[in-house]
């Protein structure tokens, strides 16, 4: 299974970091994870077209984590993608209402044409996304429901964990429990309270408590650029550590 960071920033894109967006390829599936604005273009630069995408996972319904789902649905009506595989979309409570509002606003431009579309809301617990094994866990992120994910190619296979946006707490720790790679958010500068997002030092504490084998920091805001991120994480976490950039990838 390969994990690619298409956008390593947060909701304010910069010249060096796009909005959140990630790609998972494994078990014959090609899945967009939290496709914020610009994700489709970033995927195209890596040779992945809208017609190849088989799934979309959304951790929460803030704009920087799901807007390119609408762009994907729009792109998929193109005649060039006739015969595309089914598209399965999974996300938190509110996803179905969001899609219904898009249909009211955009009509047939976001409705499936000559392919199968399956959209479902999920809560905590195990499930599947096509051939991939999936587990969703609730994490704290303000008023809107937010999920973290654990993804495997096989039931007993290596684990990719993804925190989504999260504050510090048991949900974030459990999401990364023993994971082979934990994509963990790092949004806030030191001194902020890690209630809805994590500082680097809070990310280190979460990673250490989870016992994950490797960490890549994602969702990096401009406020943390140029600060000693790695040193702050290292105060608690001793395992392999990377700070993501657009295009960073790893095999799990």
SULNORUR-V198560 format. One record per pair of residues at least 12 apart in sequence whose C-alpha atoms are under 7 Angstrom apart, sorted by the first residue. I is the first residue (numbers start at 0). J is the second residue. If there is no record, write none. Layout:
# SULNORUR-V198560
i->I j->J
i->I j->J
This chain:
# SULNORUR-V198560
i->0 j->24
i->0 j->25
i->0 j->152
i->0 j->250
i->0 j->251
i->1 j->23
i->1 j->24
i->1 j->25
i->1 j->249
i->1 j->250
i->1 j->251
i->2 j->22
i->2 j->23
i->2 j->24
i->2 j->248
i->2 j->249
i->2 j->250
i->3 j->21
i->3 j->22
i->3 j->23
i->3 j->246
i->3 j->247
i->3 j->248
i->3 j->249
i->4 j->20
i->4 j->21
i->4 j->22
i->4 j->245
i->4 j->246
i->4 j->247
i->4 j->248
i->5 j->20
i->5 j->21
i->5 j->22
i->5 j->38
i->5 j->41
i->5 j->42
i->5 j->245
i->5 j->246
i->6 j->18
i->6 j->19
i->6 j->20
i->6 j->21
i->6 j->38
i->6 j->245
i->7 j->19
i->7 j->217
i->7 j->218
i->7 j->219
i->7 j->243
i->7 j->244
i->7 j->245
i->8 j->217
i->8 j->218
i->8 j->219
i->8 j->220
i->9 j->218
i->9 j->219
i->9 j->220
i->10 j->63
i->16 j->244
i->16 j->245
i->17 j->37
i->17 j->245
i->18 j->35
i->18 j->36
i->18 j->37
i->18 j->63
i->19 j->33
i->19 j->34
i->19 j->35
i->19 j->63
i->19 j->64
i->19 j->218
i->20 j->32
i->20 j->33
i->20 j->34
i->20 j->35
i->20 j->38
i->21 j->33
i->21 j->34
i->25 j->152
i->26 j->130
i->26 j->131
i->26 j->152
i->28 j->53
i->28 j->130
i->29 j->51
i->29 j->52
i->29 j->53
i->29 j->54
i->30 j->52
i->30 j->53
i->30 j->54
i->30 j->55
i->31 j->54
i->31 j->55
i->31 j->56
i->32 j->55
i->32 j->56
i->32 j->57
i->33 j->56
i->33 j->57
i->33 j->58
i->33 j->64
i->33 j->65
i->34 j->64
i->34 j->65
i->34 j->66
i->34 j->67
i->34 j->68
i->35 j->62
i->35 j->63
i->35 j->64
i->35 j->65
i->35 j->66
i->35 j->67
i->36 j->63
i->36 j->66
i->36 j->67
i->37 j->67
i->38 j->67
i->39 j->67
i->49 j->71
i->49 j->74
i->49 j->75
i->50 j->75
i->50 j->80
i->50 j->83
i->51 j->83
i->52 j->86
i->53 j->84
i->53 j->85
i->53 j->86
i->53 j->87
i->54 j->86
i->54 j->87
i->54 j->88
i->54 j->128
i->55 j->87
i->55 j->88
i->55 j->89
i->56 j->88
i->56 j->89
i->56 j->90
i->57 j->89
i->57 j->90
i->58 j->90
i->58 j->91
i->58 j->145
i->58 j->146
i->58 j->147
i->58 j->163
i->59 j->90
i->59 j->91
i->59 j->144
i->59 j->145
i->59 j->146
i->69 j->109
i->72 j->109
i->72 j->110
i->73 j->108
i->73 j->109
i->76 j->111
i->76 j->112
i->81 j->113
i->82 j->113
i->82 j->114
i->83 j->114
i->84 j->114
i->85 j->114
i->85 j->115
i->85 j->116
i->86 j->115
i->86 j->116
i->86 j->117
i->87 j->116
i->87 j->117
i->87 j->118
i->88 j->117
i->88 j->118
i->88 j->119
i->89 j->118
i->89 j->119
i->89 j->120
i->89 j->121
i->90 j->119
i->90 j->120
i->90 j->121
i->91 j->120
i->91 j->121
i->91 j->122
i->91 j->144
i->91 j->145
i->91 j->146
i->92 j->120
i->92 j->121
i->92 j->144
i->94 j->120
i->95 j->119
i->95 j->120
i->122 j->135
i->123 j->135
i->123 j->136
i->123 j->137
i->124 j->136
i->131 j->150
i->131 j->151
i->131 j->152
i->132 j->150
i->132 j->151
i->132 j->152
i->132 j->153
i->132 j->154
i->133 j->148
i->133 j->149
i->133 j->150
i->133 j->151
i->134 j->148
i->134 j->149
i->134 j->150
i->135 j->147
i->135 j->148
i->135 j->149
i->136 j->148
i->136 j->170
i->136 j->174
i->137 j->170
i->138 j->165
i->138 j->170
i->138 j->171
i->139 j->165
i->139 j->166
i->139 j->195
i->140 j->164
i->140 j->165
i->140 j->166
i->140 j->195
i->141 j->195
i->146 j->163
i->147 j->161
i->147 j->162
i->147 j->163
i->147 j->174
i->148 j->160
i->148 j->161
i->148 j->162
i->148 j->174
i->149 j->161
i->149 j->174
i->157 j->179
i->157 j->251
i->158 j->178
i->158 j->179
i->158 j->180
i->159 j->178
i->159 j->179
i->159 j->180
i->159 j->181
i->159 j->251
i->160 j->174
i->160 j->175
i->160 j->178
i->160 j->180
i->160 j->181
i->160 j->182
i->161 j->181
i->161 j->182
i->161 j->183
i->162 j->174
i->162 j->182
i->162 j->183
i->162 j->184
i->163 j->184
i->164 j->184
i->164 j->196
i->165 j->195
i->165 j->196
i->165 j->197
i->166 j->193
i->166 j->194
i->166 j->195
i->166 j->196
i->166 j->197
i->167 j->193
i->167 j->194
i->167 j->197
i->167 j->201
i->167 j->205
i->171 j->205
i->172 j->205
i->172 j->206
i->172 j->208
i->172 j->209
i->173 j->209
i->175 j->209
i->175 j->211
i->176 j->209
i->176 j->210
i->176 j->211
i->177 j->209
i->177 j->210
i->177 j->211
i->177 j->212
i->178 j->211
i->178 j->212
i->179 j->211
i->179 j->212
i->179 j->213
i->179 j->251
i->180 j->211
i->180 j->212
i->180 j->213
i->180 j->214
i->180 j->251
i->181 j->211
i->181 j->213
i->181 j->214
i->181 j->215
i->182 j->214
i->182 j->215
i->182 j->216
i->182 j->217
i->183 j->202
i->183 j->214
i->183 j->215
i->183 j->216
i->183 j->217
i->184 j->197
i->184 j->216
i->184 j->217
i->184 j->218
i->185 j->197
i->185 j->198
i->185 j->199
i->185 j->202
i->185 j->216
i->185 j->217
i->185 j->218
i->185 j->219
i->186 j->198
i->186 j->218
i->186 j->219
i->186 j->220
i->187 j->222
i->187 j->223
i->188 j->222
i->188 j->223
i->199 j->228
i->199 j->231
i->199 j->232
i->200 j->231
i->200 j->232
i->202 j->232
i->203 j->232
i->203 j->233
i->203 j->234
i->203 j->235
i->203 j->236
i->204 j->235
i->204 j->236
i->206 j->236
i->207 j->235
i->207 j->236
i->212 j->238
i->213 j->238
i->213 j->239
i->213 j->240
i->214 j->239
i->214 j->240
i->214 j->241
i->215 j->240
i->215 j->241
i->215 j->242
i->215 j->243
i->216 j->241
i->216 j->242
i->216 j->243
i->217 j->242
i->217 j->243
